[in-house]
Amino acid sequence: MPRSIAIASDHAAYALKAALVEWLRAEGHAVQDLGTNGPDSVDYPDFGYRLAEAVAKGDAPVGIALCGSGIGISIAVNRNPACRCALVDEPLSAELARRHNDANVIAMGGRLVGIDMAKACVTAFLSTEFDGGRHQRRIDKLTHPSSAKEPA
């Protein structure tokens, strides 16, 4: 089912982003490409924040964040309380990020994940629904940290 997807990367993942944008559009998705638009060096936080804002505002319900390792941009995205960004590198982690954590953004490393694996991760992410149930209580604690209790 076609979706609206925001995607952003730094220079280290520009090639992966370009390939994913082309593939996602061919699959019928509405893709908001938030940059970067070339291989010149840029700062991943700028693009992580841009992506997080688009998801938080509802411009796209889900996002894909890419940098060299996926780590830095995932940290930037997670600074926005409306985002739950999971760093993934294979389809099961992408599926569980949705199923258990209701992730609305996934991050991957352009220097670590090839295009076929990235497509498999995106497919798993987009095709999995949140399980709710006992997981909702945990998501609520992520949304409202003050509601978390001291571990027994």
N, C-alpha and C positions, 0 to 999 in steps of 0.2 A: 504494500500500500504506500503510495507516494507521501512523503512528508516534507515539511519545511525544516531545513538543516542549516545551521550557521557553522562555518568552518574558518579557522585562522591558523597561521603558522608563522614561525620566524624563518630566516634564510636557510637554516640547516635542514628544514623539512619542506621547503618550497616545492621541490620536485614531487614529493609524495602528495602534498596538498593538491597540486595541479592535476595529478593523475586521479586522485579521489574525486575532485570536483567534476572532471570529465565523465568518470564512471557513474557518479551519483546522478548527474543530469541525464545521462543516457538511460538510467533506470527510472526516470520520471520524477525525481525529487526536485523540489525548489531549493536551490542552494544559494545561500548568501555567503559569498566569498569576501571575508573581511581582511584579506591580505595576509602576509606581505605579497607583493606582486613581482618579485624577482629575487635573485640570489645575493644581492648586496646585503651586507651585515646590518641587522636591526636588533632591537632588544625585545626578547620574548614577552616580558611583562606587558608591554604596550598592546600586544595582540591578544594575550590572555585576558586582559581587562576588557578589551573591546568585545571579545567573544562573550565573556561573562555578562556584560551589560546587555547584549542582544538577547541572551537567554533569559536574564532576569526581567527584562521589559516585555518579554513575550513575543519578540520579533520572530523567534524560532523556538519551538519547544525543546529542541535538543541541539547539541553542538559537538564538534570534533576539534580538539586542540592538538597542535603538532609543534614540536621543536626537536632539537637534536636527540635528546634522550626522552622527551615527554615529561620529565620531572619538573623542570622550571615552569613551563607553561601550565602544568596542572596545579602547581602551588599558586600561581597568579590567579587562575580561574577560581580556585577555592577560597580566595579572599572575599569573594562576593557571597554573602550568606544565602542567596537564592540558588546557588549552584552546588551541585554535588558531582565533582569531577573525579573520575577513576582512571588511574594509569593502567592501561592494559597492553598485553603483548601477544595474546592468543585468544581464541573465541570463547573459551570457558570463562575467563576472567571478565570479558565483556558481557557475557550473559548474566553472570552472577552480580555484576555491578548494577544491572537493571533489576534482576529478580529480587535480590536481597537488600540493595542499598538505594533503589530508586534513583540511580545516577541519571542526570540529565545531560552530562557531558562526558565524553571519553577523551583521553589523551594517549598519544602514542609517540614514539621516538622515530624520527625520520632516518636516523643513523642506525637504528636497531631493528626496525620492522620493515620487511619488504612489502611491495604493493599487494601481492596475493594474500599475505597474512593480514595486512591492514584491511583489505576488502572483507576477509572472513570475520574480523573483529567488528567491523561496522555492520555487517549483515546480522551477526548475533545480537549486537546492541539494539539495532532498529527493530528486530523481530521478536524481542523479549518484552514481556509485560512485567510490571512490579507485582510481586506476590501479595503484598499487604500483610494482613494478619499480624503475627508476632513481630514482623519486620517493621511495621508502621510505628510501633512504640519506640523503636531504636531511631528511626528517621525523625520522629518528634524530638528526641533528645539531641539530635544533631542540629535541628532547627532552633531549639531552645535549650542551650547548654545548662542553664540554671536549673532545669527540671531533672537533670541527671542526679542519681543518688550515689552515695559513697559505696564502693564495692564491699560486699560482706566479707 
